[in-house]
Amino acid sequence: MPQTYSPTSTIFDPLENKFEEALEFYTKAIDLDVKDNKKMAVYYANRAFANIKLENYGFAIEDATQAINKDGTYAKAYYRRASALFALGKYKNALANFKRVRNLPSVV
């Protein structure tokens, strides 16, 4: 019998598998230890996003922080850290990161 999707089902979630795959690929990219800090920041921030989608908020915060350490002007890193902090109920810390995003120069 084929599996069917249900909003409450934990057995069949094709997107979850994609985010787990993304974690693996971004981990491999990070392990290459590219000397370009901007690229490394993107890898960490993207892995943070996958962790957020998988509700691994502590790992998301760690990855977003690593991204910020690599490139302190990368708005997505602050946004992802803020999102993970918010999900954990750390509202003051989340707000500080959201404000940091707002105050960074916009890149078009």
ABEGO torsion letter per residue (X at the ends): XBBBBBAABAABBAAAAAAAAAAAAAAAAAAAGBABAAAAAAAAAAAAAAAAAAGBAAAAAAAAAAAAAABAABAAAAAAAAAAAAAAGBAAAAAAAAAAAAABBBBX
